[in-house]
Amino acid sequence: MRTHGFTLIEALTVVAILAVLAAAALPDLRSFMSSQIVKTPASDLYASLVLARSEAIKRNAAIDVVPVATDWAKGWEVRSGATALRTQNGYTTRVSISSSVAGTVTYGANGRLSTSATNFRVLVPGDTKARMRCVSVDVTGRPSVRVDKNTDQTACD
C-alpha cells in the first residue's frame, strides 16, 4: 500500500531551510524598508518641483512651491497665485525635510528660480540605514535627486 504526503522529517527539514533563508533575508528587508521611507518623499518633492517649473513655462507666469505651516514634512502645495495646482499631503512617518532656504521656492515665467538655489535634505533623524536624499534645485530651475554616500546625515557627499 502506497501512501501520499510528506513524512515528519521531510516537513521539519523544509521548515528549517525556510527559517535559515528568512533569517538571512531579514536584514536586507529592513534596509530596503528604511530606504523607501526616505525615497518616497524625495521623489514626491522632485515631481512637484518639475511640475512647478513646467507650469511656469507653460503659463508664462510665476509658480510657487509652498510648504504647509513652514514644515516641508507636513506637505506642500504647487500654486499659481491663489490656485493650488497640486497639493502634497504630509508624511506620517518620522521623515524630516529641511530646506536651505526658508519659505517658498518660486519659479519665474522662464522656468528659472526667482529665489536662490535650494537644497532639501530628506532623512529619518538618527536612522543611518535610511540613506538621506538631497533634492537640489540650481538657479536654472532644474531639480535633481542624490543619495548620500555616507551616513553622517549632515550633507550629501
C-alpha positions as CSV (number, residue, x, y, z in Angstrom):
1,M,0.0,0.0,0.0
2,R,1.4,3.3,-1.1
3,T,0.7,6.5,0.9
4,H,0.8,10.1,-0.2
5,G,2.2,13.1,1.6
6,F,5.3,14.0,3.5
7,T,7.0,12.5,6.5
8,L,7.5,14.5,9.6
9,I,11.3,14.6,9.0
10,E,10.8,16.0,5.4
11,A,8.4,18.7,6.7
12,L,10.8,19.7,9.5
13,T,13.7,19.9,7.1
14,V,11.8,22.2,4.8
15,V,10.8,24.4,7.7
16,A,14.4,24.6,8.9
17,I,15.6,25.6,5.4
18,L,12.9,28.3,5.2
19,A,13.9,29.6,8.6
20,V,17.5,30.0,7.6
21,L,16.7,31.7,4.4
22,A,14.3,34.1,6.2
23,A,16.9,34.9,8.8
24,A,19.4,35.7,6.0
25,A,17.0,38.0,4.1
26,L,15.6,39.9,7.1
27,P,18.4,42.5,7.4
28,D,18.2,43.3,3.7
29,L,14.4,43.7,4.0
30,R,14.8,46.1,6.9
31,S,17.4,48.1,4.9
32,F,15.0,48.2,1.9
33,M,12.1,49.4,4.0
34,S,14.2,52.1,5.6
35,S,15.4,53.4,2.3
36,Q,11.8,53.5,1.0
37,I,10.8,55.7,3.9
38,V,13.1,58.4,2.5
39,K,12.8,57.7,-1.2
40,T,9.1,58.4,-1.5
41,P,9.0,61.9,-0.1
42,A,12.2,62.8,-2.1
43,S,10.5,61.6,-5.3
44,D,7.3,63.5,-4.5
45,L,9.2,66.7,-3.8
46,Y,11.2,66.2,-7.1
47,A,8.0,65.7,-9.0
48,S,6.4,68.8,-7.6
49,L,9.4,70.9,-8.5
50,V,9.4,69.6,-12.1
51,L,5.7,70.3,-12.3
52,A,6.2,73.8,-10.9
53,R,8.9,74.5,-13.5
54,S,6.9,73.2,-16.4
55,E,3.8,75.1,-15.4
56,A,5.8,78.3,-15.0
57,I,7.0,78.0,-18.6
58,K,3.6,76.8,-20.0
59,R,1.6,79.6,-18.2
60,N,4.3,82.2,-18.7
61,A,3.8,83.1,-15.0
62,A,5.4,82.7,-11.6
63,I,4.7,79.4,-9.9
64,D,5.3,78.8,-6.2
65,V,6.1,75.7,-4.2
66,V,5.0,76.5,-0.7
67,P,5.4,74.4,2.5
68,V,2.5,73.7,4.8
69,A,3.0,75.6,8.1
70,T,6.7,76.2,7.3
71,D,7.4,72.5,7.7
72,W,8.0,70.6,4.4
73,A,7.5,67.2,6.0
74,K,3.8,68.3,6.7
75,G,3.3,68.7,3.0
76,W,3.4,71.4,0.3
77,E,1.4,73.0,-2.5
78,V,2.3,74.0,-6.0
79,R,0.5,77.3,-6.6
80,S,-0.3,79.7,-9.4
81,G,-1.3,82.8,-7.5
82,A,-4.1,81.6,-5.2
83,T,-4.9,78.5,-7.2
84,A,-3.4,75.2,-6.0
85,L,-2.2,73.1,-8.9
86,R,-1.0,70.2,-6.7
87,T,-1.3,69.5,-3.0
88,Q,1.1,67.0,-1.4
89,N,-0.1,65.6,1.9
90,G,2.3,65.3,4.8
91,Y,4.1,62.2,5.8
92,T,3.0,60.3,8.9
93,T,6.4,58.5,9.2
94,R,9.3,60.0,11.1
95,V,10.7,61.8,8.0
96,S,12.3,65.2,8.3
97,I,12.6,67.6,5.3
98,S,14.7,70.6,5.7
99,S,15.4,73.4,3.2
100,S,18.5,75.6,2.8
101,V,16.2,78.5,2.0
102,A,13.3,79.4,4.3
103,G,9.9,79.6,2.8
104,T,8.7,79.4,-0.7
105,V,10.5,78.2,-3.8
106,T,9.4,80.4,-6.8
107,Y,9.8,79.7,-10.5
108,G,9.7,82.6,-12.9
109,A,8.0,82.6,-16.2
110,N,11.2,81.4,-17.9
111,G,11.4,78.3,-15.7
112,R,14.4,79.6,-13.7
113,L,14.3,80.2,-10.0
114,S,13.3,83.6,-8.8
115,T,14.6,82.7,-5.4
116,S,18.2,81.4,-4.7
117,A,19.3,77.9,-5.4
118,T,17.8,75.5,-2.9
119,N,18.8,72.2,-1.3
120,F,16.4,69.9,0.5
121,R,17.6,67.2,2.9
122,V,15.1,64.3,3.3
123,L,16.1,62.0,6.1
124,V,15.0,60.0,9.1
125,P,16.8,61.6,12.0
126,G,19.1,59.1,13.7
127,D,18.4,56.2,11.3
128,T,21.6,55.8,9.2
129,K,20.1,52.8,7.3
130,A,17.7,55.2,5.7
131,R,20.2,56.9,3.4
132,M,19.5,60.6,3.2
133,R,18.3,62.0,-0.1
134,C,19.2,65.5,-1.3
135,V,16.8,67.3,-3.7
136,S,18.7,70.2,-5.2
137,V,17.4,73.0,-7.4
138,D,20.0,75.1,-9.1
139,V,19.4,78.6,-10.3
140,T,18.4,77.4,-13.8
141,G,15.5,75.7,-12.1
142,R,16.4,72.1,-12.8
143,P,15.8,69.8,-9.8
144,S,17.9,66.7,-9.1
145,V,18.0,64.0,-6.5
146,R,21.1,62.5,-5.0
147,V,21.6,59.7,-2.4
148,D,24.0,60.5,0.4
149,K,27.1,58.3,0.1
150,N,28.0,58.2,3.8
151,T,25.8,58.1,6.9
152,D,26.6,61.3,8.6
153,Q,23.2,63.0,7.7
154,T,24.8,66.4,7.6
155,A,25.2,67.0,3.8
156,C,25.0,65.0,0.6
157,D,28.5,63.8,-0.2
